[in-house]
């Protein structure tokens, strides 16, 4: 009896699934006619990921057909139920690419610092944006390159006894710095054009990337403009002059690099955080779906925090620029002690404001701020201590029982920890008379500290409008999923009975 019952069940199942098997082999036109006769509960669609309006509409109308064993479904709602967000949201690939580019800029800043510390920046006397990628090959080419260097003021005044092998060492530092800059240009401009052409960028991002591309191109021109200042023959005719690049141009070159880095880092990290918010609703370090971050970020305490954090970021940037003046004038070798500069914390007034750096009539005393090594070092000390104290004040503020998101507290703690590291590196660099490893680490620390305070600002921001729109869309789609699945299960057999038999034949 059991075999008979089992056989009957098998035959009944075959009769039930036979139309579905025939449906899966029909053409797309036939399948569309069949599915148009089914109720909406059985028209399953794929939920779009937060990418673009175009892709969302395409995916939302993509039909998933039946198989012989199950009904494939991936999304709860149809386009008529959920309005697709009007704006594109950049995906994590864009954010990861920008973070990679910012890491490359970080590297080139450190290599540039080593190039300056090893006095290698004037070893290449020509600017060849394309052919300069290939270094000299063979003894003849090296001799020709070395002959060009022998015509520079630096060789005549400082390196008259240099050999070709010694020249190769300083040459490769400058060459590496230039090649890295070219690689950054390729790694940034080409993907930026691709993402813009494919419309995978959030609103406002194409314009920002265009500005960064222009700054990247200008940075190459600024770099050569800086190097050229150290190759001028007037240095040979100036009494007491030292063959080195202009500290003004050096600060401009470093400032442009830091601005480029900050723009890439800010944009990349913001894109990644916006995507995560649109996907799972997590923001401010709270659990996914929590709305506590809305109340915290709109509070008066948080608004004050953001204004002050922006000011702190500006001070960190200004401190790094003052370090460029210290490096350009070798001001780190004037007073190698701390906290005193001679007999007191403040050096003598006649050293701070010397007439030697002003005009003959006593005017233009402000030149001491940028050309007097003693004043330049003092300025850097004041800015560095101010930066450290302000960062510590921010950290103490987050220790109080006030409404701050957890991510803001963590970012502030990281910034204060980095400020301690940077202060330690600065003091050791000063006390040990600027050794190359410590000085290079100190320059890297300045970029790391800038990154930390930028992270503070990002932690205090709201999600972008596109991210909020996609989050609303995804949350509504997810909440409708159980209802759609239940309706599909209930009406499955009735829908098959109502389907046109001619179409299933």
C-alpha positions in Angstrom: 0.0 0.0 0.0 2.8 2.4 0.8 4.5 2.0 -2.6 1.1 2.9 -4.2 0.7 6.0 -2.0 4.3 7.1 -2.7 3.8 6.7 -6.5 0.6 8.7 -6.4 2.4 11.5 -4.6 5.2 11.5 -7.1 2.9 11.7 -10.0 0.9 14.5 -8.4 4.1 16.5 -7.8 5.2 16.0 -11.5 1.8 17.3 -12.7 2.2 20.4 -10.4 5.7 21.2 -11.5 5.4 20.3 -15.2 4.1 23.8 -16.2 7.0 25.4 -14.4 9.5 23.2 -16.2 7.9 24.2 -19.5 7.9 27.9 -18.4 11.6 27.9 -17.7 12.4 26.7 -21.3 10.2 29.3 -23.0 11.4 32.5 -24.7 11.6 35.8 -22.9 8.5 37.0 -24.8 6.5 34.0 -23.7 7.7 34.3 -20.1 6.7 37.9 -20.0 3.1 37.1 -21.2 2.8 34.4 -18.6 4.1 36.5 -15.8 1.8 39.4 -16.8 -1.1 37.3 -15.9 0.2 36.6 -12.4 -0.8 38.7 -9.4 1.8 41.2 -8.1 2.6 39.0 -5.2 4.5 36.6 -7.5 6.4 39.2 -9.5 9.6 39.1 -7.5 12.3 41.6 -8.2 15.9 42.2 -7.1 16.5 45.0 -4.6 19.1 47.5 -6.0 22.3 48.2 -4.0 23.0 51.9 -3.3 24.8 52.8 -6.5 22.9 54.8 -9.0 19.4 55.7 -10.1 20.0 54.1 -13.5 21.3 50.8 -12.2 18.5 50.8 -9.5 15.8 51.0 -12.1 17.4 48.4 -14.3 17.8 45.9 -11.4 14.4 46.7 -10.0 12.6 45.7 -13.2 14.7 42.6 -13.8 12.5 39.5 -13.8 13.4 36.4 -11.8 11.7 33.2 -13.2 10.5 30.0 -11.6 12.5 26.8 -11.4 11.3 23.3 -10.9 12.1 23.3 -7.2 11.7 26.8 -5.8 10.7 30.3 -6.4 13.7 32.7 -6.7 13.2 36.0 -4.9 15.7 38.7 -3.9 13.7 41.7 -3.0 10.6 42.8 -1.2 9.2 45.5 -3.4 8.5 46.7 -6.9 9.4 50.1 -8.3 5.8 51.3 -7.9 6.0 50.6 -4.2 9.4 52.3 -3.4 10.6 55.5 -5.1 14.2 55.1 -6.3 16.5 57.8 -4.7 17.2 60.5 -7.3 21.0 60.7 -6.7 23.9 58.3 -7.3 25.8 57.1 -4.3 29.5 56.4 -4.8 30.4 52.8 -3.9 33.3 51.7 -1.8 35.6 51.2 -4.8 35.7 55.0 -5.2 36.5 55.5 -1.6 39.2 52.8 -1.6 40.8 54.3 -4.7 40.9 57.8 -3.1 42.4 56.3 0.1 45.1 54.6 -2.0 45.8 57.9 -3.7 46.1 59.7 -0.4 48.5 57.0 0.8 50.6 57.6 -2.3 50.7 61.4 -1.5 51.7 60.6 2.1 54.6 58.5 0.7 55.7 61.2 -1.7 55.7 63.8 1.1 58.0 61.6 3.2 60.3 60.9 0.2 60.4 64.6 -0.5 61.4 65.2 3.1 64.3 62.7 2.8 65.3 64.3 -0.5 65.6 67.7 1.2 67.4 66.3 4.3 70.0 64.5 2.2 70.5 67.6 0.1 69.5 65.8 -3.1 66.8 68.1 -4.4 69.1 70.1 -6.7 70.7 67.0 -8.3 68.5 67.0 -11.4 68.8 70.3 -13.2 66.1 69.8 -15.9 62.4 69.2 -15.9 61.3 66.6 -18.3 57.8 65.4 -17.4 57.8 62.5 -19.9 61.4 61.5 -20.7 62.6 62.2 -17.2 61.1 58.9 -16.0 64.0 57.0 -17.5 67.3 57.5 -15.5 70.7 57.6 -17.1 72.0 54.3 -18.4 75.6 53.6 -18.9 78.8 55.5 -17.9 78.4 58.1 -20.7 74.9 59.1 -19.8 75.9 59.3 -16.1 78.9 61.5 -17.0 76.7 63.8 -19.0 74.2 64.1 -16.2 77.0 64.8 -13.7 78.4 67.4 -15.9 75.1 69.3 -15.7 75.2 69.1 -12.0 78.8 70.5 -11.9 77.4 73.7 -13.3 75.1 74.4 -10.4 76.0 76.7 -7.4 75.5 73.8 -5.0 78.3 71.8 -6.6 80.7 74.8 -6.9 80.1 76.0 -3.3 79.5 72.7 -1.4 80.3 69.6 -3.3 83.3 70.4 -5.4 84.9 67.0 -4.4 81.9 64.9 -5.2 82.4 61.8 -7.4 80.0 60.2 -9.9 79.1 57.4 -7.4 78.2 59.9 -4.7 76.2 61.9 -7.3 74.2 58.8 -8.1 73.1 58.5 -4.5 71.6 62.0 -4.4 70.3 61.7 -7.9 68.1 58.7 -7.2 66.4 60.4 -4.2 65.2 63.3 -6.4 64.4 60.9 -9.3 62.3 58.7 -7.0 60.4 61.8 -5.7 59.6 62.9 -9.2 58.6 59.5 -10.5 56.3 59.0 -7.5 54.6 62.3 -8.4 54.0 61.1 -12.0 52.6 57.8 -10.7 50.1 59.7 -8.5 49.0 61.7 -11.5 48.3 58.6 -13.5 46.7 56.7 -10.6 44.3 59.6 -9.9 43.3 61.2 -13.2 42.5 58.0 -15.2 40.2 56.4 -12.6 38.6 59.7 -11.9 37.7 60.1 -15.6 36.4 56.5 -15.6 34.2 56.9 -12.6 32.8 60.2 -13.9 32.2 58.7 -17.4 30.3 55.8 -15.9 28.3 58.1 -13.6 29.4 56.3 -10.4 30.1 59.5 -8.4 27.8 61.2 -5.8 26.5 64.7 -6.5 29.3 67.3 -6.2 32.1 64.7 -6.3 33.0 65.1 -10.0 33.6 68.8 -9.4 35.8 68.1 -6.4 37.8 65.5 -8.2 38.3 68.0 -11.0 39.7 70.5 -8.6 42.0 67.9 -7.1 43.2 67.0 -10.6 44.1 70.7 -11.3 45.9 70.9 -8.0 47.8 67.8 -8.8 48.9 69.2 -12.2 49.9 72.5 -10.5 51.9 70.7 -7.9 54.3 69.5 -10.6 54.8 73.0 -11.8 55.3 74.3 -8.3 57.9 71.6 -7.6 60.0 72.7 -10.6 59.5 76.3 -9.7 60.9 75.5 -6.2 63.9 73.6 -7.6 64.7 76.4 -10.1 65.2 78.8 -7.2 68.2 76.8 -6.0 69.9 76.7 -9.5 70.1 80.4 -10.1 73.6 81.8 -10.6 72.9 84.9 -8.5 73.6 82.7 -5.5 77.2 82.7 -6.4 77.3 86.5 -6.3 75.5 87.0 -3.0 77.7 87.3 0.0 77.0 84.6 2.7 74.4 82.9 0.5 73.8 79.2 0.8 72.7 77.2 -2.3 69.3 76.0 -1.4 65.7 76.4 -2.6 63.6 79.4 -1.5 61.8 78.7 1.8 58.7 80.4 0.4 58.5 78.1 -2.6 59.3 75.1 -0.4 56.3 76.0 1.9 54.1 76.4 -1.1 55.1 73.0 -2.4 54.5 71.3 0.9 51.2 73.2 1.4 49.9 72.1 -2.0 50.8 68.5 -1.2 49.1 68.6 2.2 46.0 70.2 0.6 46.0 67.4 -2.0 46.4 64.8 0.7 43.6 66.3 2.9 41.2 66.5 -0.1 41.8 62.8 -1.1 41.7 61.5 2.5 38.5 63.4 3.5 36.7 62.5 0.3 37.7 58.8 0.4 36.8 58.3 4.0 33.5 60.1 3.6 32.5 57.9 0.7 33.2 54.7 2.6 31.3 55.9 5.7 28.3 57.1 3.6 28.1 53.7 1.8 28.2 51.8 5.1 25.4 54.0 6.5 23.3 53.5 3.4 23.8 49.7 3.7 23.2 49.0 7.4 22.2 52.4 9.0 25.3 52.5 11.2 26.6 56.0 12.0 28.5 57.7 14.8 29.6 54.4 16.3 26.1 53.4 17.4 24.4 50.1 16.5 22.8 49.8 13.0 19.4 51.3 12.9 19.9 53.6 16.0 18.8 57.2 15.6 20.8 58.4 18.6 23.4 60.0 16.3 20.8 62.4 14.9 20.2 63.9 18.4 23.9 64.0 19.2 25.0 65.6 16.0 22.3 68.3 16.2 23.1 69.2 19.8 24.6 72.6 20.7 27.7 70.8 22.2 28.3 69.0 18.9 28.0 72.2 16.8 30.6 73.9 19.1 32.8 70.8 18.8 32.7 70.9 15.0 33.6 74.6 14.8 36.5 74.2 17.2 37.7 71.0 15.4 37.8 72.9 12.2 39.9 75.6 13.8 42.3 72.9 15.2 42.7 71.4 11.7 43.7 74.8 10.4 46.3 75.2 13.2 47.7 71.7 12.5 48.0 72.7 8.8 49.7 76.0 9.7 52.1 74.2 12.1 53.2 71.9 9.2 53.8 74.9 6.9 55.9 76.6 9.6 58.0 73.4 9.6 58.7 74.0 5.9 60.2 77.3 6.8 62.3 75.7 9.5 63.5 73.1 7.0 64.2 75.7 4.2 66.4 77.8 6.5 68.0 75.0 8.5 66.5 76.7 11.5 66.4 73.5 13.4 70.1 73.9 14.1 69.9 77.3 15.7 68.8 76.3 19.3 69.1 72.6 20.0 67.5 72.7 23.5 64.0 72.8 24.9 62.0 74.6 26.3 64.7 77.3 26.6 66.2 79.2 23.7 69.4 80.4 25.2 68.8 81.8 28.7 65.0 82.0 28.5 62.0 80.5 26.8 61.8 83.5 24.5 65.1 84.4 22.7 66.4 88.0 22.9 64.4 90.7 21.1 67.3 91.7 18.9 67.5 88.1 17.6 63.7 87.8 17.1 63.5 91.1 15.2 66.9 91.7 13.6 67.5 94.6 11.3 69.5 92.3 9.1 66.3 90.8 7.8 64.4 94.1 7.4 64.8 97.0 5.0 67.6 99.5 5.4 65.1 102.1 6.7 63.9 99.7 9.4 60.6 98.8 7.7 59.5 95.4 6.6 60.3 93.9 10.0 57.8 91.2 9.2 60.4 89.5 7.1 61.9 88.2 10.3 58.9 85.9 10.6 59.8 84.1 7.4 63.6 84.7 6.9 65.1 84.9 10.3 66.1 81.3 11.5 65.7 82.2 15.1 62.2 83.7 14.7 61.2 80.8 12.4 62.1 78.2 15.0 60.4 80.2 17.7 57.2 80.4 15.7 57.3 76.6 15.0 57.7 76.0 18.7 54.8 78.2 19.7 52.5 76.6 17.0 53.5 73.1 18.0 52.9 73.6 21.7 49.6 75.3 20.9 48.5 72.3 18.7 49.4 69.9 21.5 47.5 71.8 24.2 44.4 72.2 22.0 44.4 68.6 21.1 44.7 67.7 24.7 41.8 70.0 25.5 39.6 68.2 23.0 40.5 64.9 24.5 39.6 66.2 28.0 36.3 67.5 26.6 35.4 64.0 25.3 36.0 62.6 28.8 33.2 64.6 30.2 29.7 63.2 30.4 28.3 65.1 27.4 26.4 64.0 24.4 29.0 62.9 21.9 28.9 60.0 19.5 31.3 57.1 20.3 33.1 57.6 17.0 33.9 61.2 17.9 35.3 60.1 21.3 37.5 57.5 19.7 38.7 59.8 16.9 39.7 62.5 19.5 41.6 59.9 21.5 43.5 58.9 18.4 44.3 62.5 17.6 45.6 63.2 21.1 47.7 60.0 21.0 49.2 61.1 17.6 49.9 64.6 19.1 52.0 62.9 21.8 53.9 61.0 19.2 54.5 64.0 17.1 55.7 66.1 20.1 58.1 63.4 21.0 59.5 63.2 17.5 59.8 66.9 17.3 61.7 67.2 20.6 64.1 64.3 19.8 64.7 65.8 16.3 65.7 69.1 17.9 67.8 67.8 20.7 69.8 65.4 18.4 70.4 68.1 15.9 68.1 67.0 13.1 69.3 63.4 12.1 67.7 62.3 8.9 65.7 59.3 10.2 64.1 61.3 13.1 63.5 64.4 10.9 61.8 62.2 8.2 59.7 60.6 10.9 58.8 64.0 12.2 57.6 65.1 8.8 55.6 61.9 8.4 54.1 62.5 11.9 52.8 65.9 10.8 50.8 64.3 8.0 49.6 61.6 10.4 48.4 64.2 12.9 46.6 66.1 10.1 44.9 62.8 9.2 43.8 62.3 12.8 42.2 65.7 13.1 40.5 65.3 9.7 39.1 62.0 11.0 37.7 64.0 14.0 35.8 66.2 11.6 34.5 63.3 9.5 33.3 61.6 12.7 31.3 64.8 13.6 29.6 65.2 10.2 26.2 64.0 9.1 25.7 61.4 6.3 25.4 63.0 2.9 22.0 63.6 1.4 22.4 60.8 -1.1 23.4 58.4 1.7 20.3 59.3 3.7 18.0 58.9 0.7 19.5 55.4 0.0 19.2 54.4 3.6 15.5 55.3 3.6 15.0 53.3 0.5 16.9 50.2 1.7 15.2 50.3 5.1 11.7 50.4 3.5 12.6 47.6 1.1 13.9 45.5 4.0 10.8 46.0 6.1 8.6 45.0 3.2 10.4 41.7 2.6 8.5 39.5 5.1 5.1 40.7 3.8 6.0 40.0 0.2 7.4 36.5 1.0 4.2 35.6 2.9 1.9 36.9 0.2 3.9 34.9 -2.4 3.7 31.7 -0.5 -0.1 32.0 0.1 -1.0 32.8 -3.5 1.3 30.4 -5.3 -1.1 27.7 -6.2 -4.0 30.0 -7.0 -1.8 32.0 -9.3 -0.8 29.0 -11.3 -4.4 28.0 -11.6 -5.3 31.4 -13.0 -2.4 31.5 -15.5 -3.5 31.0 -19.2 -3.2 27.4 -20.1 -2.4 28.2 -23.7 0.8 30.1 -22.6 1.8 27.1 -20.5 1.3 24.6 -23.2 
